[in-house]
Amino acid sequence: MEKKKTGASYIYMVIAGVGIFLLAFGLLEYILFVGNVNTPGFFLTFIGFIILVHYIYYLEKKNGMSNKVIWIKSGMLILSLLTIGYLFY
C-alpha cells in the first residue's frame, strides 16, 4: 500500500528547520555571553547540535524527502548561520 504525500511532512520539515536555527542562535548567544569557546559546555552543546542536525536530516530522508530538498535546506541553514555569525562579530 502506497502512502500519499501530504503537505504535513513539509510543515514538519519547516518546523524542524526553525528549531535548528533557534538552537544555533542560542549557541551563538552562549558564545557571546561566556566569551570563551574553550569551555566543556560549549563543546557539549556544539556536539549535541551536530548530532541533532544529523538525526533530523536522517529522519527527513527516511520520510521520503529528496536529497535535493535536504541539501537546499542545509545550504540555507549554513548561509544564515554564517551571516548571523558575521553580524555578531
Contact map, one row per residue, 1 for C-alpha under 8 A:
11100000000000000000000000000000000000000000000000000000000000000000000000000000000000000
11110000000000000000000000000000000000000000000000000000000000000000000000000000000000000
11111000000000000000000000000000000000000000000000000000000000000000000000000000000000000
01111100000000000000000000000000000000000000000000000000000000000000000000000000000000000
00111110100000000000000000000000000000000000000000000000000000000000000000000000000000000
00011111110000000000000000000000000000000000000000000000000000000000000000000000000000000
00001111111000000000000000000000000000000000000000000000000000000000000000000000000000000
00000111111100000000000000000000000000000000000000000000000000000000000000000000000000000
00001111111110000000000000000000000000000000000000000000000000100000000000000000000000000
00000111111111000000000000000000000000000000000000000000000000000000000000000000000000000
00000011111111100000000000000000000000000000000000000000000000000000000000000000000000000
00000001111111110000000000000000000000000000000000000000000000000000000000000000000000000
00000000111111111000000000000000000000000000000000000000000100000000000000000000000000000
00000000011111111100000000000000000000000000000000000000000000000000000000000000000000000
00000000001111111110000000000000000000000000000000000000000000000000000000000000000000000
00000000000111111111000000000000000000000000000000000001000000000000000000000000000000000
00000000000011111111100000000000000000000000000000000000000000000000000010001000000000000
00000000000001111111110000000000000000000000000000000000000000000000000000000000000000000
00000000000000111111111000000000000000000000000000000000000000000000000000000000000000000
00000000000000011111111100000000000000000000000010001000000000000000000000000000000000000
00000000000000001111111110000000000000000000000000000000000000000000000000001000100000000
00000000000000000111111111000000000000000000000000000000000000000000000000000000000000000
00000000000000000011111111100000000000000000000010000000000000000000000000000000000000000
00000000000000000001111111110000000000000000000010000000000000000000000000000000100000000
00000000000000000000111111111000000000000000000000000000000000000000000000000000100000000
00000000000000000000011111111100000000000000000000000000000000000000000000000000000000000
00000000000000000000001111111110000000000100110000000000000000000000000000000000000000000
00000000000000000000000111111111000000000000000000000000000000000000000000000000000010000
00000000000000000000000011111111100000000000000000000000000000000000000000000000000000000
00000000000000000000000001111111111000000100000000000000000000000000000000000000000000000
00000000000000000000000000111111111110000100000000000000000000000000000000000000000000000
00000000000000000000000000011111111000000000000000000000000000000000000000000000000000000
00000000000000000000000000001111111000000000000000000000000000000000000000000000000000000
00000000000000000000000000000111111110000000000000000000000000000000000000000000000000000
00000000000000000000000000000111111110000000000000000000000000000000000000000000000000000
00000000000000000000000000000010011111100000000000000000000000000000000000000000000000000
00000000000000000000000000000010011111100110000000000000000000000000000000000000000000000
00000000000000000000000000000000000111110110000000000000000000000000000000000000000000000
00000000000000000000000000000000000111111110000000000000000000000000000000000000000000000
00000000000000000000000000000000000001111111000000000000000000000000000000000000000000000
00000000000000000000000000000000000000111111100000000000000000000000000000000000000000000
00000000000000000000000000100110000011111111110000000000000000000000000000000000000000000
00000000000000000000000000000000000011111111111000000000000000000000000000000000000000000
00000000000000000000000000000000000000011111111100000000000000000000000000000000000000000
00000000000000000000000000100000000000001111111110000000000000000000000000000000000000000
00000000000000000000000000100000000000000111111111000000000000000000000000000000000000000
00000000000000000000000000000000000000000011111111100000000000000000000000000000000000000
00000000000000000000000000000000000000000001111111110000000000000000000000000000000000000
00000000000000000001001100000000000000000000111111111000000000000000000000000000000000000
00000000000000000000000000000000000000000000011111111100000000000000000000000000000000000
00000000000000000000000000000000000000000000001111111110000000000000000000000000000000000
00000000000000000000000000000000000000000000000111111111000000000000000000000000000000000
00000000000000000001000000000000000000000000000011111111100000000000000000000000000000000
00000000000000000000000000000000000000000000000001111111110000000000000000000000000000000
00000000000000000000000000000000000000000000000000111111111000000000000000000000000000000
00000000000000010000000000000000000000000000000000011111111100000000000000000000000000000
00000000000000000000000000000000000000000000000000001111111110000000010000000000000000000
00000000000000000000000000000000000000000000000000000111111111000000000000000000000000000
00000000000000000000000000000000000000000000000000000011111111100000000000000000000000000
00000000000010000000000000000000000000000000000000000001111111111000010000000000000000000
00000000000000000000000000000000000000000000000000000000111111111110010000000000000000000
00000000000000000000000000000000000000000000000000000000011111111000000000000000000000000
00000000100000000000000000000000000000000000000000000000001111111000000000000000000000000
00000000000000000000000000000000000000000000000000000000000111111100000000000000000000000
00000000000000000000000000000000000000000000000000000000000111111110110000000000000000000
00000000000000000000000000000000000000000000000000000000000010011111110000000000000000000
00000000000000000000000000000000000000000000000000000000000010001111111000000000000000000
00000000000000000000000000000000000000000000000000000000000000000111111100000000000000000
00000000000000000000000000000000000000000000000000000000000000001111111110000000000000000
00000000000000000000000000000000000000000000000000000000100110001111111111000000000000000
00000000000000000000000000000000000000000000000000000000000000000011111111100000000000000
00000000000000000000000000000000000000000000000000000000000000000001111111110000000000000
00000000000000001000000000000000000000000000000000000000000000000000111111111000000000000
00000000000000000000000000000000000000000000000000000000000000000000011111111100000000000
00000000000000000000000000000000000000000000000000000000000000000000001111111110000000000
00000000000000000000000000000000000000000000000000000000000000000000000111111111000000000
00000000000000001000100000000000000000000000000000000000000000000000000011111111100000000
00000000000000000000000000000000000000000000000000000000000000000000000001111111110000000
00000000000000000000000000000000000000000000000000000000000000000000000000111111111000000
00000000000000000000000000000000000000000000000000000000000000000000000000011111111100000
00000000000000000000100110000000000000000000000000000000000000000000000000001111111110000
00000000000000000000000000000000000000000000000000000000000000000000000000000111111111000
00000000000000000000000000000000000000000000000000000000000000000000000000000011111111100
00000000000000000000000000000000000000000000000000000000000000000000000000000001111111110
00000000000000000000000000010000000000000000000000000000000000000000000000000000111111111
00000000000000000000000000000000000000000000000000000000000000000000000000000000011111111
00000000000000000000000000000000000000000000000000000000000000000000000000000000001111111
00000000000000000000000000000000000000000000000000000000000000000000000000000000000111111
00000000000000000000000000000000000000000000000000000000000000000000000000000000000011111
